[in-house]
């Protein structure tokens, strides 16, 4: 197979689809999303069969339990996938929204209107639900979506994409609205990253290696959804019970996600009161604890943290613990090791809370709340395509508005430039 020609042909169809999709009414797009959701629900057994092939292959390749979890499609996750499409259908359509309008002294009116970006390429790993999530959001925002999932989920992704494409076409979507690269050859990714005449934006979702590969090889603009080395700082003025509940949730509720806590920083003034019970709760939940020497002094069974541990996204039931003398030390640690994803402070001190909000550089900063809440749905934005850590206008949860661009519109009655 000539991979370059294969990708180029798919890109051409996606571009043609994007032109037609951009002009579709909200009603047509919503009806298509509902039809896609219903098709997912009706074909749940087929999806589980295809998913089992990926899980069996993953176990044969000795993939980690966290990876297998991200790969798994069960009844609950399939229902959530379908529900996600229905929720996107219920969201306001951003396309065509005039966000601002002003009048110039010469009588000319200038405005800004939301328009689709065009063709959005999504390169992702593990989670098959990303196929449906990405397709739904891109279609609602008037964009064609060009999907390339990981080899570990090839059967699941292809099955989901086929269901979505067929249902979408029957409901009025143009051909090329949803495109799936259904081969696992890595050269297909490289060809896709150089398809700047057809693809307008690349969004990679996956591990650090994937993000670096995409960023280094793409001739197309990239919005990175980078790793989540997330911290929670327990201040000396924290409510102990609240801090324990927040930290437990941030680590244990779903450790394989990018917004799970990887390092817990604890003020020395509260450490002896806070840590013993916290350590006990983590141990009962099966969390492997790595700590600094001061943490070890409180519990000798804690593993001594190596330097590289502070810079590790575990995505598993593993956690670093460090005792600090003040908030400045916590801020320095976060600045050194954080990935600008999600950072939290637990404190009853308003001044320190506001300082933390001002000084921490991250896509989302939390006061007295779990980092696991960094999510478009939890923020009331609806579904998201991921969490952007790139320092541009689209930072944090990328919902429908972040999948549009702005176009200036000018209304005149004969004005010319003097």
N, C-alpha and C positions, 0 to 999 in steps of 0.2 A: 504493500500500500504506500502510495505517495502521501505522506502525512501532511506536508505543507499544502498540497492541493486540496486534501480532504478538509483541513481547517479553514482554508481560504474560501472554499465553497460554502461551508457552514456560516462563515462570517458574512459572506455576501447575502445569504438568505436572511440572516439576522438583521442586517442593515435595511433590507427591503421591508422586513416585518416591522422594524422600528418606525419607519416613515408612516406606515398605515396605522400602527398602534397609537401613535401620538395624536391622531385625529379622532379616535374612538370616543364615544360618549361614556360618561360615568356609568350609565345603566348597562351598557354592553359589557364593560369591564367587570362590573359587580356580578352580573349574571354568569359570566365566565368563571369567576372565582367561586361562586356557589356551586356551579356544575363541577368544577375541579374538586371541591371539598366532598361533594356527594360521591364522586367517582372513587376517591381515595377510600371512603368508608365502605363502599360496595366491594372494592377489591382488596380488602384487608387480608384475606387469607392468602392471596397471591403475593402480597407484599411480605408477609411473614415467611412464606416459603423461600422467596428470593433472599430475604435477610438471613435465614438459617444457613444458606450457602456461604454467605460472607462471614458469619460467626464461626462456622466450622473451619473455614480457611484461616481465619484469624487465630483461632486456638492452635491450629497446626503450625502457624508461624510464631507461636508463643507471644502473641500480643499481650500487653499488660491488662490487668483486670479493669483498669480505668478506661483503656482504649476499647475493650469489649463492651463496657457499659455505654460508651458514647456511640458505639456501632449498633447497639441493639434496638430493634423495633418490636414492641409488644403492643397489645390492644390499647393500653393507655396512651402510649406515645403516638400511635396511629390516629386515635381519636383527637389527641391534642393537635396533630398536624392538620387534620381536617378542620378542627375548630379554629385554628390559626388563620386559615384561608377565609373562613366565614367572618372572622373578626376584622380582617383587612377589608373585606367587602363592605363592612359597616362603617369603616373610617371615612372621614371627609376626603374627597378627592382634591389633592393640592394643585393639580394641573389647571391652569387658567386663572388661578387666584391672583388678583392684583394686590400686591402687598403695600404699594405706596403710589401716590399720585400727587404731583405738584405743578403749579403754573408759573411759567417764567414771565418776566416783565413784558416780553413781546407778545404775550398771549398764548404761546405754545405750551401745551400740556405734556409733561414727561411722566412716565410711570414705569413700574417694574412688575412683571408678570411671571408666574412660575410656569416652566416648561419642562418636558422630559429631557433627560441627559442624552438619551439615544440608545446605544447598546452597552450594557454593563456586563463585564465578564466577572464571574465568581469562580475562584479557585479555592477549593476547600478540602478538608480531611475529615474522615471518621463519620461525623453525624449525618445520616441520610436525611433527617428532617430539614437540613439546610436547603436541600433541593426544592422542597415545597415552599419553605419560608421565603427563599430568595425569589422564586418564580412569582409567588403571590404579590410580594411587595413591588417588584419591578413592574409587573403588569399593571398594577393599580396606579403606579406613578407614570405610566405611559411609556416605559422602557422595554425593549427586548432584553432578554437575559440569556447569556452565553455561559453555560455551566460546565465545569470540569471538576468532578469529585475525585476523591482518593481511590487508589486501586483496591484498598481494603473494603470498600463499600460499593464496588462496581455493579454488582447484581441488584442491590437495593436501590441505588441511584437511578440505574437505567429503568427499573420497573416503575418507580415513582414518576420519572420524567415522561415515560410513555403514556401513563395514565393521564397526567396533566396536559400533555400535548393533544391527545385525542379528545379529551373533554373540552379543552379550550377551543379547538378548531370547530367542534360541533356547536359551540356556544357563540361563535362569531369572531374569535381571535384570528388574526392573520397568520399564515404560515411564516415561521421564523420568529414568532413572538417568544417561544421557548426553545432553546437549542441545548442539547446535551452532547458533549464529547464522550462517546461511548467506547473509547479505547483507552488503555492504561499506559501506553507508551509515553515516557517522559518527554520525548521530542514533541509530542502534541502540545504540552504546556509551553515549551519554548516557542513553538510556532504561533500559539495563541497570543503570547506576550509581545509579539512583533506585528500583530495584525492591527496596526494603528490606523489603517485606512477604513476599518470597519468597526472596531471596538473603541469606545470613547473613554471608558474607565474600567480599571481592574480593582477588585476587592478580594484580597486573599484572606481566608479564614483557616487558621491551623497553627501548627507549631512554629517555633523560632526558625527552623531550617527552611520551611516553606516560605515564610515571610521574607527572609533574606534572599532566597533564590528569586522570588518574584520581583523584589525591589531592584536587584542587581541586573536582571535581564529584560525588564519591561521597557518598551519604547512608548508605552501608554501610561498616562497618569495613574498612580496607585494610591489608594487610601488603605493604610495598614491597620489591621486589627491584631495588634501585637500581644505578646504574652502578658499575663497578669501576675506580676509579683506584687501582691496586695498586702498592705500592713494594717493592723489595728493597734493604735496606741492607747493603752489604759493609763489615764492620768491619775495623779495622786488624789484628785478630787472627784474621782469616778464613784458612782453607785456600784458597789461590789456585785450585787446580784444582777443588775442590769448588764454590767461589763461581762460577767460570766455567760449570760444568755446570748449576748451579741457575739462574743468570740466563738462560742460553741456553734452557733448557727453559721457563722462566717466560714468555719473550717469543715464542719461535719455534714451540713445539710445536703450538699452535693459537691464533694471535693474535686471532681474532675472538670470543673468549670473555670473560666478565666477570671471570674470575679470572686473566687474563693480566697480566703486569707491564707497566705503562705508564711508570714512572720507576725508574731505577736510581741509588741514592745510594751514593757510594764515599768512604770515609775517605781523607783526603789522605795519610795515612801508608802506604797500600798502593796508591795510585792508579797510580804509575809502574810498579809491578810487575804490577798486575792489568789495567789498561785497554788497553794496546797489543794484547795477544793477544785480549782480549775484543772489542775493536772490530773486529779482523780477522775473528773468527768471525761476528759480526753482519753485517758487510759481505758476506761470502761467502753468507750466508743471505738477502741482499736487504733487510736492515733499514735504514731511513732513520733516522739518528741526529741528534737535536737536543741541544745541550749548553750548559752554562754557559761563561763566558769561560775558566775554568781548564781545562775539558775541551778547549776549542778550542786552548789552548796546547800540549796534548799531541798534538792532531791537528787541523790547520787546516781539513781538509775537512768537519769536523762543522758542521752548521747551527747558528747561534746561536739558542738557544731564546727564544721570545717569552714574555711573562708568561702569556698564555693557554694556552701549551703545557702548563704544569705542572698545569693544571686540565682537561686534555683526555683523554677516554677514546678512544684511537685505534681500538681493535678492528682493528688492521692491523699490518703490519710497519713500525712506527714506534716510536721509543723516546726518552725524555728521559734524559739523563745529567747528574748533578750531583755535583761534588766537595764534600765537607763536612769541617769541621775536627774534629768530634767527634760522638759519638752524640746529644748534646743538640741539635745543629743538625739532625741527621737527624730526631729526634723532632718538633722544631718544624715542619719541612717537612711531615712526614706529617700532623701535626695541622691544618696550614693547608690542604693540598691533598687529603688522602686522603678517600675516600668511605665509610670504616668498613666496607670489604668484606674485603680480604685483604692482610695486611702481613707481610713476612718480614725476618729478620736472618740473616746468615751470619757466624758467629763461633765461635772456640774458647774465648772468655772466658765462663765460666759466670755470673759476676756481671752482665755486660752483657746476656747472654741473658735472665736473669730480670728485669732492669729493663725490657727491651723488652717482655716478656710482660705485665708489670704496667701499664706506662704507655701502651701503644698501644691506642687505642679502635677495635676492629674486630670483625667477626663471627668472624673466625679470624685468629690470629697464629701465625706459623711460626718455628721456629728450625732453621736448616740444612736447609730443605726448600723446594721450589718452591710458589709460590702456586697453581699449576695443580692442586695436590692438594686444594684447597678444594672438596670434592664429596662428596655423601652416600655414593656407592659407594666412593670412596677412603677414607672415614672408617669404613667397615664398617657403615654405617647402612642400606645398600641404596639403592634408587632415591630420588630427591628430586624435588620439584616446582619447586625453585629454591633460591636462596640469599637468605634474608631479611636485609636490613640495617636493619630496623626494631628499635628498642630495646624489645622486649617479650620475653615468654617464648619465642616462636618466633624465634630469631635464628641465622643460619647455615643449613646445609642443612635444608630442610624435608622430612622423611621422614614416615612413617606416623603416628608419635606426635604430630608437630606438626600433623597434620590432624585431631586429635581434641580434644575439650574434656573437662573434668572435671565429674562430677556427684557431689554428696555423697549418701551413703546412710546412713540411720539405722535401727538395729535396736533395738527396745525391747520391754518386756513390761509396758506400762501407765504408763510415766513421763509426768508432766505437769510444767509449769513452776510452781515455787513462787512 
